[in-house]
């Protein structure tokens, strides 16, 4: 049974959308974890023999990893046809349309 072009575009976009949402979920967890580590560094600076600077460096690394995950998810989320990021408003808006019915750039059906 052969697949039509529209079904493959929709499936590919759903795969990319799921990957973007997983990346943003990991981003939120890492950033929340970095905030928790910062609180630990302030409350218990010598916990496990690690000084406050060590905890703060660990928190900064977690935060940076979260930002990297967010950027990876943002960069992967593209229309399978025109390869543009589906923006919610205009080209200067940094946010994306999370579940668009069609691509705002080329008009192909994405859902």
N, C-alpha and C positions, 0 to 999 in steps of 0.2 A: 504494500500500500504506500503510494508516494505521498509525501507531505506537500502541502501548498506553501507558497512563499509567505503568506500572511501568518500561518501557524508557526513557522520557524522564527519569524521576526518576533512574534508575541512570546514564544518560549524563550528565546535568547534574551529579550528584555526582562522577562520575569527572573531569569537566572542572574542577570546583572543587578537587578533590583534587590534580590535576596542577598547577594554578596555585599552590596552597599549597606543594607540594614544590619547584617552581621558585623561589618566593619565599624559602623557607628555604635552598635551595642558594645563591642569590645572597647571602643574609645571611651564610652561613658563609664564602663567598669574600671578601666585603667586610671582615668582621671579621678573617680571616686576613691579608688584605692590609694592614689597618691595623696589625696586630702586626708585620708585616715592615717597614713604613714606620717604625715606632717603633724597631726595631732599627737601621735605616739611620740614623735621626736620632742615635742614641747612638754608632754606630760611625764614621760619616762626617758630622759636623755641617755641613760646608761643601760638600757634594756639589752640583754644578750651580749653585753660587752661592746656594744656599738655606740659610739658617741653621737652627739646631736648632729654634727656635720655629716657623718656617715648616713644617718637616717634622712637628712635633708637631700643628700646626693641621690639616695635611692628614690625618694619621692620625686625629685626632678627627672630622673630617668623614666619613672612610670608615667609622669605627665607627658614627657617628650614622646614616649611610645604611643600614648593615647592620641596625640596630635598626628603622628605618622599614620596610625590606623584610620583616623578621620579623613586625612588627605588621600590615602589609598582608596577608600570607599568613594570619595567624591570624584576622583579621577577615573574610576572604572565605570561609573554610572553614565553611560552614553547610549544614544539611540543606535540600534544596530544598522540602520540604513544610512543616516547622514553623519553619524559619529559625533554629534553635538550633545552636550549636557542639557537635558530638558530643564530649563529655568522656569521658575514660577511666574515671574513678572516680565523682566526685560534682561538684556545682556549684561547690565551693570549690577544686577541683583546677585548676591553670592549664594543664595539658597537654591535648592532644586525642587522641582515638582515631584513629590515622592510617589504618587500613584496617578500619573497622567493617563487620560483616555487616549490621547494621540500626541504625537511629537509636535511641540510648538514650532519647530523649525521646518520640517518637511511634510508634516501632516499625516504620516503613516500611523495606522492603528497600533497601539502598544498594549491594550488590554482586551 
